[in-house]
Structures are given as structure tokens and as C-alpha cells.
């Protein structure tokens, strides 16, 4: 299994919270800052208010998979923190992915690629 590039340290999370820009929708809140790193890191936070550990881990996996499948569409050199809201508890993968891409669009971190399909 390939290593997942994520934010792990509390100080890194706090830096993104303090200096990053945030946008939110019904399911997720996303904080983003530019870094000097070559790659993009993601941190996922799911509070105990959302549910028990099974629910929290399930939501974490859904957000991580949304990031993984759309990683090539997101600009590089960013630290992203995604915070799940309580409404995410009843959501399936498609809704989580849609909410994730919506927030990426609001942050303007999706790359504009014009691919011609012939």
C-alpha cells in the first residue's frame, strides 16, 4: 500500500487553522494554506460530536478516498485540513466527494486542465 501524505503533528494543524483560509458547506469545513513543500498534504479531523469511533473512522476513510481519487486535480504545494461536520454522519461517498470538490472549487485549488477527448 502506498504511503499517504498527511498532516500528523498538532502544531501543523494549528498553523493551518490560524493562518489558512476556510470555506465550509453542510458536510465539511476546509482550511488551506500554501507551503514551500513540493507535495500537497491533507489532515482530516472528525470530532467525537460526530459519532463513535466506527463512524469517525468511516468518515475519515471517505474523505481520504475523495482526496486520493482527485489528487491529480488539486494544485501542489498546499496543506489542507478537512473538518467533518455532524451532518456528514448520514452521508455516503458521493455526497462527501461532492462536498470535498465543492470546497476545492471555492478555494480555487483545482487545476484547470482542458483535455480534448476525440
Biopython code that builds the backbone (N, CA, C, O; Angstrom):
import numpy as np
from Bio.PDB.StructureBuilder import StructureBuilder

atoms = [
    (1, "UNK", "N", (0.838, -1.179, 0.000)),
    (1, "UNK", "CA", (0.000, 0.000, 0.000)),
    (1, "UNK", "C", (0.884, 1.243, 0.000)),
    (1, "UNK", "O", (1.848, 1.324, 0.760)),
    (2, "UNK", "N", (0.557, 2.196, -0.842)),
    (2, "UNK", "CA", (1.345, 3.405, -0.969)),
    (2, "UNK", "C", (1.147, 4.311, 0.247)),
    (2, "UNK", "O", (0.047, 4.420, 0.788)),
    (3, "UNK", "N", (2.250, 4.965, 0.667)),
    (3, "UNK", "CA", (2.189, 5.845, 1.834)),
    (3, "UNK", "C", (1.298, 7.045, 1.533)),
    (3, "UNK", "O", (1.353, 7.630, 0.452)),
    (4, "UNK", "N", (0.481, 7.389, 2.514)),
    (4, "UNK", "CA", (-0.446, 8.512, 2.371)),
    (4, "UNK", "C", (0.188, 9.733, 2.997)),
    (4, "UNK", "O", (0.553, 9.708, 4.173)),
    (5, "UNK", "N", (0.325, 10.796, 2.237)),
    (5, "UNK", "CA", (0.995, 12.009, 2.702)),
    (5, "UNK", "C", (0.009, 12.869, 3.480)),
    (5, "UNK", "O", (-0.835, 13.551, 2.898)),
    (6, "UNK", "N", (0.129, 12.826, 4.824)),
    (6, "UNK", "CA", (-0.853, 13.525, 5.645)),
    (6, "UNK", "C", (-0.187, 14.402, 6.698)),
    (6, "UNK", "O", (0.998, 14.258, 6.996)),
    (7, "UNK", "N", (-0.977, 15.307, 7.249)),
    (7, "UNK", "CA", (-0.554, 16.155, 8.352)),
    (7, "UNK", "C", (-0.821, 15.376, 9.634)),
    (7, "UNK", "O", (-1.941, 14.925, 9.875)),
    (8, "UNK", "N", (0.217, 15.222, 10.454)),
    (8, "UNK", "CA", (0.065, 14.429, 11.662)),
    (8, "UNK", "C", (0.280, 15.239, 12.942)),
    (8, "UNK", "O", (-0.361, 14.966, 13.956)),
    (9, "UNK", "N", (1.161, 16.216, 12.909)),
    (9, "UNK", "CA", (1.507, 16.954, 14.125)),
    (9, "UNK", "C", (0.444, 17.996, 14.460)),
    (9, "UNK", "O", (-0.105, 18.657, 13.578)),
    (10, "UNK", "N", (0.167, 18.124, 15.761)),
    (10, "UNK", "CA", (-0.790, 19.116, 16.226)),
    (10, "UNK", "C", (-0.343, 20.522, 15.833)),
    (10, "UNK", "O", (-1.176, 21.358, 15.481)),
    (11, "UNK", "N", (0.965, 20.792, 15.890)),
    (11, "UNK", "CA", (1.464, 22.129, 15.529)),
    (11, "UNK", "C", (1.181, 22.448, 14.069)),
    (11, "UNK", "O", (0.891, 23.595, 13.731)),
    (12, "UNK", "N", (1.264, 21.446, 13.202)),
    (12, "UNK", "CA", (0.940, 21.666, 11.785)),
    (12, "UNK", "C", (-0.546, 21.961, 11.607)),
    (12, "UNK", "O", (-0.916, 22.838, 10.827)),
    (13, "UNK", "N", (-1.397, 21.232, 12.326)),
    (13, "UNK", "CA", (-2.834, 21.503, 12.278)),
    (13, "UNK", "C", (-3.120, 22.924, 12.748)),
    (13, "UNK", "O", (-3.872, 23.661, 12.111)),
    (14, "UNK", "N", (-2.511, 23.300, 13.870)),
    (14, "UNK", "CA", (-2.750, 24.632, 14.426)),
    (14, "UNK", "C", (-2.291, 25.733, 13.481)),
    (14, "UNK", "O", (-2.943, 26.771, 13.374)),
    (15, "UNK", "N", (-1.182, 25.516, 12.800)),
    (15, "UNK", "CA", (-0.684, 26.502, 11.832)),
    (15, "UNK", "C", (-1.694, 26.701, 10.702)),
    (15, "UNK", "O", (-1.957, 27.830, 10.288)),
    (16, "UNK", "N", (-2.254, 25.604, 10.211)),
    (16, "UNK", "CA", (-3.255, 25.699, 9.137)),
    (16, "UNK", "C", (-4.515, 26.392, 9.648)),
    (16, "UNK", "O", (-5.095, 27.222, 8.948)),
    (17, "UNK", "N", (-4.943, 26.055, 10.869)),
    (17, "UNK", "CA", (-6.130, 26.695, 11.444)),
    (17, "UNK", "C", (-5.934, 28.200, 11.607)),
    (17, "UNK", "O", (-6.825, 28.987, 11.288)),
    (18, "UNK", "N", (-4.760, 28.595, 12.107)),
    (18, "UNK", "CA", (-4.505, 30.009, 12.399)),
    (18, "UNK", "C", (-4.297, 30.844, 11.135)),
    (18, "UNK", "O", (-4.836, 31.946, 11.033)),
    (19, "UNK", "N", (-3.529, 30.340, 10.178)),
    (19, "UNK", "CA", (-3.132, 31.167, 9.036)),
    (19, "UNK", "C", (-3.871, 30.834, 7.748)),
    (19, "UNK", "O", (-3.787, 31.588, 6.778)),
    (20, "UNK", "N", (-4.588, 29.726, 7.721)),
    (20, "UNK", "CA", (-5.243, 29.313, 6.488)),
    (20, "UNK", "C", (-6.581, 29.985, 6.270)),
    (20, "UNK", "O", (-7.197, 30.509, 7.197)),
    (21, "UNK", "N", (-7.017, 29.957, 5.014)),
    (21, "UNK", "CA", (-8.355, 30.437, 4.679)),
    (21, "UNK", "C", (-9.315, 29.272, 4.810)),
    (21, "UNK", "O", (-8.947, 28.124, 4.562)),
    (22, "UNK", "N", (-10.542, 29.567, 5.197)),
    (22, "UNK", "CA", (-11.502, 28.487, 5.364)),
    (22, "UNK", "C", (-12.789, 28.764, 4.603)),
    (22, "UNK", "O", (-13.251, 29.900, 4.493)),
    (23, "UNK", "N", (-13.343, 27.688, 4.088)),
    (23, "UNK", "CA", (-14.678, 27.693, 3.498)),
    (23, "UNK", "C", (-15.408, 26.481, 4.044)),
    (23, "UNK", "O", (-14.782, 25.495, 4.432)),
    (24, "UNK", "N", (-16.709, 26.550, 4.074)),
    (24, "UNK", "CA", (-17.489, 25.451, 4.631)),
    (24, "UNK", "C", (-18.737, 25.216, 3.794)),
    (24, "UNK", "O", (-19.233, 26.116, 3.117)),
    (25, "UNK", "N", (-19.224, 24.002, 3.854)),
    (25, "UNK", "CA", (-20.546, 23.682, 3.340)),
    (25, "UNK", "C", (-21.247, 22.833, 4.395)),
    (25, "UNK", "O", (-20.794, 22.767, 5.538)),
    (26, "UNK", "N", (-22.325, 22.197, 4.030)),
    (26, "UNK", "CA", (-23.137, 21.489, 5.016)),
    (26, "UNK", "C", (-22.388, 20.322, 5.670)),
    (26, "UNK", "O", (-22.630, 20.009, 6.835)),
    (27, "UNK", "N", (-21.484, 19.679, 4.930)),
    (27, "UNK", "CA", (-20.845, 18.464, 5.426)),
    (27, "UNK", "C", (-19.426, 18.667, 5.944)),
    (27, "UNK", "O", (-19.012, 18.010, 6.899)),
    (28, "UNK", "N", (-18.673, 19.582, 5.313)),
    (28, "UNK", "CA", (-17.248, 19.711, 5.611)),
    (28, "UNK", "C", (-16.832, 21.163, 5.773)),
    (28, "UNK", "O", (-17.498, 22.073, 5.280)),
    (29, "UNK", "N", (-15.713, 21.367, 6.477)),
    (29, "UNK", "CA", (-15.034, 22.651, 6.549)),
    (29, "UNK", "C", (-13.619, 22.397, 6.054)),
    (29, "UNK", "O", (-12.996, 21.410, 6.446)),
    (30, "UNK", "N", (-13.097, 23.283, 5.187)),
    (30, "UNK", "CA", (-11.764, 23.085, 4.640)),
    (30, "UNK", "C", (-10.907, 24.321, 4.880)),
    (30, "UNK", "O", (-11.306, 25.443, 4.569)),
    (31, "UNK", "N", (-9.720, 24.093, 5.439)),
    (31, "UNK", "CA", (-8.715, 25.132, 5.644)),
    (31, "UNK", "C", (-7.553, 24.843, 4.696)),
    (31, "UNK", "O", (-7.137, 23.692, 4.561)),
    (32, "UNK", "N", (-7.025, 25.878, 4.038)),
    (32, "UNK", "CA", (-5.932, 25.688, 3.083)),
    (32, "UNK", "C", (-4.888, 26.780, 3.261)),
    (32, "UNK", "O", (-5.222, 27.957, 3.397)),
    (33, "UNK", "N", (-3.604, 26.376, 3.260)),
    (33, "UNK", "CA", (-2.503, 27.338, 3.194)),
    (33, "UNK", "C", (-1.491, 26.857, 2.163)),
    (33, "UNK", "O", (-1.354, 25.660, 1.910)),
    (34, "UNK", "N", (-0.789, 27.815, 1.578)),
    (34, "UNK", "CA", (0.307, 27.496, 0.664)),
    (34, "UNK", "C", (1.554, 27.218, 1.487)),
    (34, "UNK", "O", (1.786, 27.848, 2.518)),
    (35, "UNK", "N", (2.356, 26.262, 1.016)),
    (35, "UNK", "CA", (3.614, 25.926, 1.680)),
    (35, "UNK", "C", (4.740, 25.919, 0.658)),
    (35, "UNK", "O", (4.507, 26.041, -0.545)),
    (36, "UNK", "N", (5.959, 25.776, 1.152)),
    (36, "UNK", "CA", (7.094, 25.655, 0.245)),
    (36, "UNK", "C", (7.341, 24.207, -0.163)),
    (36, "UNK", "O", (8.261, 23.923, -0.931)),
    (37, "UNK", "N", (6.533, 23.304, 0.344)),
    (37, "UNK", "CA", (6.695, 21.886, 0.002)),
    (37, "UNK", "C", (6.316, 21.654, -1.464)),
    (37, "UNK", "O", (5.564, 22.425, -2.060)),
    (38, "UNK", "N", (6.853, 20.580, -2.019)),
    (38, "UNK", "CA", (6.542, 20.235, -3.409)),
    (38, "UNK", "C", (5.237, 19.469, -3.526)),
    (38, "UNK", "O", (4.604, 19.468, -4.581)),
    (39, "UNK", "N", (4.836, 18.819, -2.443)),
    (39, "UNK", "CA", (3.635, 17.994, -2.484)),
    (39, "UNK", "C", (2.522, 18.635, -1.650)),
    (39, "UNK", "O", (2.733, 19.614, -0.933)),
    (40, "UNK", "N", (1.359, 18.056, -1.770)),
    (40, "UNK", "CA", (0.206, 18.517, -1.002)),
    (40, "UNK", "C", (-0.065, 17.522, 0.112)),
    (40, "UNK", "O", (-0.108, 16.313, -0.116)),
    (41, "UNK", "N", (-0.249, 18.046, 1.333)),
    (41, "UNK", "CA", (-0.578, 17.190, 2.475)),
    (41, "UNK", "C", (-2.017, 17.471, 2.896)),
    (41, "UNK", "O", (-2.525, 18.580, 2.735)),
    (42, "UNK", "N", (-2.654, 16.446, 3.434)),
    (42, "UNK", "CA", (-4.021, 16.613, 3.917)),
    (42, "UNK", "C", (-4.108, 16.112, 5.351)),
    (42, "UNK", "O", (-3.509, 15.099, 5.711)),
    (43, "UNK", "N", (-4.866, 16.843, 6.158)),
    (43, "UNK", "CA", (-5.177, 16.425, 7.516)),
    (43, "UNK", "C", (-6.682, 16.333, 7.642)),
    (43, "UNK", "O", (-7.408, 17.189, 7.138)),
    (44, "UNK", "N", (-7.149, 15.299, 8.313)),
    (44, "UNK", "CA", (-8.591, 15.080, 8.444)),
    (44, "UNK", "C", (-8.934, 15.044, 9.927)),
    (44, "UNK", "O", (-8.319, 14.312, 10.702)),
    (45, "UNK", "N", (-9.918, 15.839, 10.307)),
    (45, "UNK", "CA", (-10.337, 15.914, 11.702)),
    (45, "UNK", "C", (-11.825, 15.607, 11.796)),
    (45, "UNK", "O", (-12.652, 16.233, 11.134)),
    (46, "UNK", "N", (-12.142, 14.628, 12.636)),
    (46, "UNK", "CA", (-13.542, 14.275, 12.879)),
    (46, "UNK", "C", (-13.744, 14.242, 14.392)),
    (46, "UNK", "O", (-13.161, 13.407, 15.084)),
    (47, "UNK", "N", (-14.560, 15.141, 14.894)),
    (47, "UNK", "CA", (-14.784, 15.296, 16.324)),
    (47, "UNK", "C", (-15.628, 14.161, 16.889)),
    (47, "UNK", "O", (-16.344, 13.475, 16.159)),
    (48, "UNK", "N", (-15.530, 13.975, 18.204)),
    (48, "UNK", "CA", (-16.377, 12.991, 18.886)),
    (48, "UNK", "C", (-17.846, 13.378, 18.829)),
    (48, "UNK", "O", (-18.723, 12.538, 19.029)),
    (49, "UNK", "N", (-18.115, 14.654, 18.555)),
    (49, "UNK", "CA", (-19.504, 15.099, 18.416)),
    (49, "UNK", "C", (-20.190, 14.455, 17.216)),
    (49, "UNK", "O", (-21.415, 14.342, 17.178)),
    (50, "UNK", "N", (-19.385, 14.031, 16.229)),
    (50, "UNK", "CA", (-19.938, 13.442, 15.011)),
    (50, "UNK", "C", (-20.467, 12.037, 15.277)),
    (50, "UNK", "O", (-21.505, 11.654, 14.739)),
    (51, "UNK", "N", (-19.765, 11.272, 16.098)),
    (51, "UNK", "CA", (-20.218, 9.913, 16.372)),
    (51, "UNK", "C", (-19.157, 9.116, 17.088)),
    (51, "UNK", "O", (-18.131, 9.655, 17.505)),
    (52, "UNK", "N", (-19.412, 7.811, 17.231)),
    (52, "UNK", "CA", (-18.441, 6.953, 17.892)),
    (52, "UNK", "C", (-17.253, 6.669, 16.967)),
    (52, "UNK", "O", (-17.211, 7.164, 15.841)),
    (53, "UNK", "N", (-16.299, 5.884, 17.436)),
    (53, "UNK", "CA", (-15.066, 5.702, 16.677)),
    (53, "UNK", "C", (-15.304, 5.033, 15.323)),
    (53, "UNK", "O", (-14.603, 5.330, 14.355)),
    (54, "UNK", "N", (-16.269, 4.149, 15.249)),
    (54, "UNK", "CA", (-16.564, 3.486, 13.975)),
    (54, "UNK", "C", (-17.040, 4.516, 12.949)),
    (54, "UNK", "O", (-16.591, 4.508, 11.803)),
    (55, "UNK", "N", (-17.934, 5.387, 13.355)),
    (55, "UNK", "CA", (-18.462, 6.433, 12.466)),
    (55, "UNK", "C", (-17.350, 7.407, 12.074)),
    (55, "UNK", "O", (-17.233, 7.782, 10.907)),
    (56, "UNK", "N", (-16.537, 7.814, 13.046)),
    (56, "UNK", "CA", (-15.461, 8.767, 12.771)),
    (56, "UNK", "C", (-14.449, 8.193, 11.795)),
    (56, "UNK", "O", (-14.015, 8.891, 10.878)),
    (57, "UNK", "N", (-14.069, 6.949, 11.972)),
    (57, "UNK", "CA", (-13.114, 6.331, 11.054)),
    (57, "UNK", "C", (-13.716, 6.140, 9.663)),
    (57, "UNK", "O", (-13.018, 6.270, 8.657)),
    (58, "UNK", "N", (-14.991, 5.836, 9.612)),
    (58, "UNK", "CA", (-15.658, 5.687, 8.314)),
    (58, "UNK", "C", (-15.634, 7.007, 7.540)),
    (58, "UNK", "O", (-15.327, 7.023, 6.348)),
    (59, "UNK", "N", (-15.955, 8.105, 8.210)),
    (59, "UNK", "CA", (-15.940, 9.416, 7.558)),
    (59, "UNK", "C", (-14.519, 9.770, 7.136)),
    (59, "UNK", "O", (-14.311, 10.309, 6.049)),
    (60, "UNK", "N", (-13.541, 9.470, 7.989)),
    (60, "UNK", "CA", (-12.143, 9.726, 7.644)),
    (60, "UNK", "C", (-11.746, 8.980, 6.383)),
    (60, "UNK", "O", (-11.082, 9.541, 5.511)),
    (61, "UNK", "N", (-12.144, 7.729, 6.280)),
    (61, "UNK", "CA", (-11.817, 6.946, 5.080)),
    (61, "UNK", "C", (-12.484, 7.519, 3.840)),
    (61, "UNK", "O", (-11.881, 7.536, 2.767)),
    (62, "UNK", "N", (-13.723, 7.991, 3.973)),
    (62, "UNK", "CA", (-14.424, 8.574, 2.826)),
    (62, "UNK", "C", (-13.729, 9.852, 2.351)),
    (62, "UNK", "O", (-13.560, 10.052, 1.148)),
    (63, "UNK", "N", (-13.328, 10.712, 3.282)),
    (63, "UNK", "CA", (-12.640, 11.959, 2.908)),
    (63, "UNK", "C", (-11.290, 11.641, 2.287)),
    (63, "UNK", "O", (-10.912, 12.243, 1.282)),
    (64, "UNK", "N", (-10.549, 10.688, 2.882)),
    (64, "UNK", "CA", (-9.240, 10.310, 2.350)),
    (64, "UNK", "C", (-9.360, 9.753, 0.928)),
    (64, "UNK", "O", (-8.537, 10.056, 0.065)),
    (65, "UNK", "N", (-10.378, 8.948, 0.698)),
    (65, "UNK", "CA", (-10.585, 8.383, -0.637)),
    (65, "UNK", "C", (-10.974, 9.479, -1.635)),
    (65, "UNK", "O", (-10.552, 9.438, -2.791)),
    (66, "UNK", "N", (-11.766, 10.450, -1.201)),
    (66, "UNK", "CA", (-12.109, 11.583, -2.070)),
    (66, "UNK", "C", (-10.853, 12.339, -2.475)),
    (66, "UNK", "O", (-10.693, 12.725, -3.632)),
    (67, "UNK", "N", (-9.958, 12.546, -1.503)),
    (67, "UNK", "CA", (-8.693, 13.215, -1.791)),
    (67, "UNK", "C", (-7.851, 12.375, -2.749)),
    (67, "UNK", "O", (-7.306, 12.900, -3.720)),
    (68, "UNK", "N", (-7.745, 11.087, -2.483)),
    (68, "UNK", "CA", (-6.893, 10.210, -3.296)),
    (68, "UNK", "C", (-7.346, 10.150, -4.754)),
    (68, "UNK", "O", (-6.526, 10.201, -5.670)),
    (69, "UNK", "N", (-8.646, 10.043, -4.956)),
    (69, "UNK", "CA", (-9.157, 9.921, -6.324)),
    (69, "UNK", "C", (-9.040, 11.224, -7.111)),
    (69, "UNK", "O", (-8.979, 11.204, -8.341)),
    (70, "UNK", "N", (-9.007, 12.361, -6.406)),
    (70, "UNK", "CA", (-8.963, 13.663, -7.072)),
    (70, "UNK", "C", (-7.637, 14.383, -6.854)),
    (70, "UNK", "O", (-7.534, 15.581, -7.116)),
    (71, "UNK", "N", (-6.617, 13.660, -6.375)),
    (71, "UNK", "CA", (-5.328, 14.263, -6.050)),
    (71, "UNK", "C", (-4.679, 14.920, -7.263)),
    (71, "UNK", "O", (-4.033, 15.960, -7.137)),
    (72, "UNK", "N", (-4.848, 14.317, -8.428)),
    (72, "UNK", "CA", (-4.222, 14.878, -9.631)),
    (72, "UNK", "C", (-4.906, 16.159, -10.099)),
    (72, "UNK", "O", (-4.343, 16.883, -10.921)),
    (73, "UNK", "N", (-6.092, 16.454, -9.602)),
    (73, "UNK", "CA", (-6.808, 17.673, -9.987)),
    (73, "UNK", "C", (-6.495, 18.853, -9.076)),
    (73, "UNK", "O", (-6.780, 19.999, -9.424)),
    (74, "UNK", "N", (-5.901, 18.576, -7.896)),
    (74, "UNK", "CA", (-5.628, 19.610, -6.903)),
    (74, "UNK", "C", (-4.209, 20.135, -7.091)),
    (74, "UNK", "O", (-3.285, 19.366, -7.357)),
    (75, "UNK", "N", (-4.044, 21.447, -6.952)),
    (75, "UNK", "CA", (-2.725, 22.064, -7.072)),
    (75, "UNK", "C", (-1.784, 21.516, -6.008)),
    (75, "UNK", "O", (-2.226, 21.023, -4.970)),
    (76, "UNK", "N", (-0.481, 21.605, -6.273)),
    (76, "UNK", "CA", (0.510, 21.097, -5.328)),
    (76, "UNK", "C", (1.046, 22.220, -4.451)),
    (76, "UNK", "O", (0.808, 23.398, -4.721)),
    (77, "UNK", "N", (1.767, 21.851, -3.405)),
    (77, "UNK", "CA", (2.354, 22.826, -2.502)),
    (77, "UNK", "C", (1.368, 23.407, -1.505)),
    (77, "UNK", "O", (1.473, 24.576, -1.133)),
    (78, "UNK", "N", (0.410, 22.597, -1.070)),
    (78, "UNK", "CA", (-0.620, 23.069, -0.146)),
    (78, "UNK", "C", (-0.687, 22.180, 1.080)),
    (78, "UNK", "O", (-0.352, 20.996, 1.023)),
    (79, "UNK", "N", (-1.119, 22.756, 2.183)),
    (79, "UNK", "CA", (-1.546, 21.984, 3.345)),
    (79, "UNK", "C", (-3.051, 22.188, 3.462)),
    (79, "UNK", "O", (-3.531, 23.320, 3.533)),
    (80, "UNK", "N", (-3.788, 21.085, 3.481)),
    (80, "UNK", "CA", (-5.245, 21.116, 3.531)),
    (80, "UNK", "C", (-5.701, 20.398, 4.798)),
    (80, "UNK", "O", (-5.260, 19.283, 5.078)),
    (81, "UNK", "N", (-6.575, 21.032, 5.554)),
    (81, "UNK", "CA", (-7.205, 20.371, 6.698)),
    (81, "UNK", "C", (-8.699, 20.330, 6.431)),
    (81, "UNK", "O", (-9.325, 21.355, 6.161)),
    (82, "UNK", "N", (-9.257, 19.137, 6.509)),
    (82, "UNK", "CA", (-10.697, 18.940, 6.305)),
    (82, "UNK", "C", (-11.307, 18.543, 7.644)),
    (82, "UNK", "O", (-10.873, 17.580, 8.276)),
    (83, "UNK", "N", (-12.313, 19.293, 8.065)),
    (83, "UNK", "CA", (-13.017, 19.009, 9.311)),
    (83, "UNK", "C", (-14.433, 18.559, 8.951)),
    (83, "UNK", "O", (-15.163, 19.258, 8.249)),
    (84, "UNK", "N", (-14.803, 17.380, 9.444)),
    (84, "UNK", "CA", (-16.137, 16.848, 9.161)),
    (84, "UNK", "C", (-17.146, 17.432, 10.137)),
    (84, "UNK", "O", (-16.872, 17.560, 11.331)),
    (85, "UNK", "N", (-18.306, 17.781, 9.622)),
    (85, "UNK", "CA", (-19.405, 18.254, 10.458)),
    (85, "UNK", "C", (-20.333, 17.089, 10.797)),
    (85, "UNK", "O", (-20.249, 16.020, 10.193)),
    (86, "UNK", "N", (-21.202, 17.305, 11.751)),
    (86, "UNK", "CA", (-22.088, 16.231, 12.219)),
    (86, "UNK", "C", (-22.991, 15.709, 11.108)),
    (86, "UNK", "O", (-23.365, 14.536, 11.118)),
    (87, "UNK", "N", (-23.345, 16.560, 10.155)),
    (87, "UNK", "CA", (-24.227, 16.128, 9.057)),
    (87, "UNK", "C", (-23.559, 15.094, 8.164)),
    (87, "UNK", "O", (-24.249, 14.391, 7.425)),
    (88, "UNK", "N", (-22.234, 14.980, 8.212)),
    (88, "UNK", "CA", (-21.517, 14.007, 7.380)),
    (88, "UNK", "C", (-21.793, 12.579, 7.822)),
    (88, "UNK", "O", (-21.525, 11.633, 7.081)),
    (89, "UNK", "N", (-22.324, 12.422, 9.019)),
    (89, "UNK", "CA", (-22.585, 11.084, 9.569)),
    (89, "UNK", "C", (-23.538, 10.277, 8.694)),
    (89, "UNK", "O", (-23.360, 9.069, 8.539)),
    (90, "UNK", "N", (-24.542, 10.927, 8.126)),
    (90, "UNK", "CA", (-25.530, 10.220, 7.320)),
    (90, "UNK", "C", (-25.194, 10.215, 5.828)),
    (90, "UNK", "O", (-25.999, 9.754, 5.019)),
    (91, "UNK", "N", (-24.028, 10.716, 5.458)),
    (91, "UNK", "CA", (-23.698, 10.873, 4.045)),
    (91, "UNK", "C", (-22.946, 9.670, 3.498)),
    (91, "UNK", "O", (-22.207, 8.995, 4.215)),
    (92, "UNK", "N", (-23.154, 9.417, 2.203)),
    (92, "UNK", "CA", (-22.415, 8.361, 1.533)),
    (92, "UNK", "C", (-21.205, 8.959, 0.808)),
    (92, "UNK", "O", (-20.957, 10.162, 0.889)),
    (93, "UNK", "N", (-20.460, 8.112, 0.102)),
    (93, "UNK", "CA", (-19.227, 8.560, -0.539)),
    (93, "UNK", "C", (-19.476, 9.655, -1.566)),
    (93, "UNK", "O", (-18.731, 10.634, -1.610)),
    (94, "UNK", "N", (-20.491, 9.515, -2.379)),
    (94, "UNK", "CA", (-20.757, 10.504, -3.427)),
    (94, "UNK", "C", (-21.016, 11.892, -2.847)),
    (94, "UNK", "O", (-20.553, 12.890, -3.400)),
    (95, "UNK", "N", (-21.744, 11.962, -1.749)),
    (95, "UNK", "CA", (-22.019, 13.256, -1.122)),
    (95, "UNK", "C", (-20.754, 13.860, -0.517)),
    (95, "UNK", "O", (-20.517, 15.062, -0.632)),
    (96, "UNK", "N", (-19.944, 13.018, 0.129)),
    (96, "UNK", "CA", (-18.688, 13.503, 0.716)),
    (96, "UNK", "C", (-17.749, 13.990, -0.384)),
    (96, "UNK", "O", (-17.135, 15.050, -0.260)),
    (97, "UNK", "N", (-17.640, 13.213, -1.459)),
    (97, "UNK", "CA", (-16.764, 13.615, -2.569)),
    (97, "UNK", "C", (-17.250, 14.911, -3.211)),
    (97, "UNK", "O", (-16.447, 15.783, -3.540)),
    (98, "UNK", "N", (-18.548, 15.035, -3.386)),
    (98, "UNK", "CA", (-19.119, 16.250, -3.959)),
    (98, "UNK", "C", (-18.838, 17.454, -3.064)),
    (98, "UNK", "O", (-18.482, 18.524, -3.559)),
    (99, "UNK", "N", (-18.995, 17.288, -1.756)),
    (99, "UNK", "CA", (-18.720, 18.374, -0.814)),
    (99, "UNK", "C", (-17.244, 18.739, -0.837)),
    (99, "UNK", "O", (-16.899, 19.919, -0.783)),
    (100, "UNK", "N", (-16.368, 17.739, -0.917)),
    (100, "UNK", "CA", (-14.917, 17.978, -0.981)),
    (100, "UNK", "C", (-14.554, 18.768, -2.237)),
    (100, "UNK", "O", (-13.812, 19.747, -2.163)),
    (101, "UNK", "N", (-15.076, 18.348, -3.387)),
    (101, "UNK", "CA", (-14.770, 19.048, -4.640)),
    (101, "UNK", "C", (-15.370, 20.449, -4.655)),
    (101, "UNK", "O", (-14.775, 21.369, -5.216)),
    (102, "UNK", "N", (-16.538, 20.621, -4.048)),
    (102, "UNK", "CA", (-17.155, 21.941, -3.943)),
    (102, "UNK", "C", (-16.239, 22.894, -3.180)),
    (102, "UNK", "O", (-16.037, 24.033, -3.601)),
    (103, "UNK", "N", (-15.685, 22.434, -2.063)),
    (103, "UNK", "CA", (-14.792, 23.272, -1.264)),
    (103, "UNK", "C", (-13.479, 23.534, -1.998)),
    (103, "UNK", "O", (-12.921, 24.627, -1.899)),
    (104, "UNK", "N", (-12.985, 22.547, -2.728)),
    (104, "UNK", "CA", (-11.775, 22.774, -3.535)),
    (104, "UNK", "C", (-12.033, 23.860, -4.572)),
    (104, "UNK", "O", (-11.161, 24.688, -4.840)),
    (105, "UNK", "N", (-13.221, 23.858, -5.151)),
    (105, "UNK", "CA", (-13.583, 24.898, -6.111)),
    (105, "UNK", "C", (-13.671, 26.266, -5.458)),
    (105, "UNK", "O", (-13.233, 27.256, -6.043)),
    (106, "UNK", "N", (-14.230, 26.342, -4.255)),
    (106, "UNK", "CA", (-14.310, 27.623, -3.556)),
    (106, "UNK", "C", (-12.922, 28.165, -3.215)),
    (106, "UNK", "O", (-12.691, 29.373, -3.271)),
    (107, "UNK", "N", (-12.010, 27.275, -2.866)),
    (107, "UNK", "CA", (-10.637, 27.683, -2.558)),
    (107, "UNK", "C", (-9.823, 27.957, -3.825)),
    (107, "UNK", "O", (-8.708, 28.474, -3.757)),
    (108, "UNK", "N", (-10.383, 27.611, -4.961)),
    (108, "UNK", "CA", (-9.706, 27.791, -6.254)),
    (108, "UNK", "C", (-8.395, 27.007, -6.290)),
    (108, "UNK", "O", (-7.375, 27.521, -6.748)),
    (109, "UNK", "N", (-8.422, 25.773, -5.812)),
    (109, "UNK", "CA", (-7.220, 24.949, -5.836)),
    (109, "UNK", "C", (-7.312, 23.812, -6.851)),
    (109, "UNK", "O", (-6.412, 22.976, -6.930)),
    (110, "UNK", "N", (-8.385, 23.780, -7.621)),
    (110, "UNK", "CA", (-8.488, 22.791, -8.695)),
    (110, "UNK", "C", (-7.759, 23.327, -9.911)),
    (110, "UNK", "O", (-7.909, 24.492, -10.279)),
    (111, "UNK", "N", (-6.963, 22.457, -10.536)),
    (111, "UNK", "CA", (-6.231, 22.879, -11.719)),
    (111, "UNK", "C", (-7.165, 22.878, -12.917)),
    (111, "UNK", "O", (-7.998, 21.987, -13.082)),
    (112, "UNK", "N", (-7.003, 23.898, -13.745)),
    (112, "UNK", "CA", (-7.810, 23.993, -14.960)),
    (112, "UNK", "C", (-7.075, 23.265, -16.076)),
    (112, "UNK", "O", (-6.107, 23.771, -16.644)),
    (113, "UNK", "N", (-7.545, 22.104, -16.363)),
    (113, "UNK", "CA", (-6.953, 21.321, -17.441)),
    (113, "UNK", "C", (-7.984, 21.178, -18.540)),
    (113, "UNK", "O", (-9.094, 20.694, -18.321)),
    (114, "UNK", "N", (-7.599, 21.604, -19.710)),
    (114, "UNK", "CA", (-8.508, 21.440, -20.844)),
    (114, "UNK", "C", (-8.059, 20.214, -21.623)),
    (114, "UNK", "O", (-7.104, 20.262, -22.399)),
    (115, "UNK", "N", (-8.762, 19.128, -21.401)),
    (115, "UNK", "CA", (-8.436, 17.878, -22.064)),
    (115, "UNK", "C", (-9.389, 17.691, -23.230)),
    (115, "UNK", "O", (-10.609, 17.730, -23.070)),
    (116, "UNK", "N", (-8.818, 17.490, -24.390)),
    (116, "UNK", "CA", (-9.631, 17.262, -25.578)),
    (116, "UNK", "C", (-9.842, 15.769, -25.753)),
    (116, "UNK", "O", (-8.887, 15.005, -25.891)),
    (117, "UNK", "N", (-11.082, 15.371, -25.745)),
    (117, "UNK", "CA", (-11.427, 13.975, -25.937)),
    (117, "UNK", "C", (-11.983, 13.834, -27.342)),
    (117, "UNK", "O", (-13.049, 14.362, -27.660)),
    (118, "UNK", "N", (-11.263, 13.129, -28.159)),
    (118, "UNK", "CA", (-11.676, 12.946, -29.564)),
    (118, "UNK", "C", (-12.183, 11.547, -29.787)),
    (118, "UNK", "O", (-12.575, 11.203, -30.901)),
]
sb = StructureBuilder()
sb.init_structure("model")
sb.init_model(0)
sb.init_chain("A")
sb.init_seg("    ")
for serial, (resi, resn, name, xyz) in enumerate(atoms, 1):
    if name == "N":
        sb.init_residue(resn, " ", resi, " ")
    sb.init_atom(name, np.array(xyz, "f"), 0.0, 1.0, " ", f" {name:<3s}", serial, name[0])
structure = sb.get_structure()
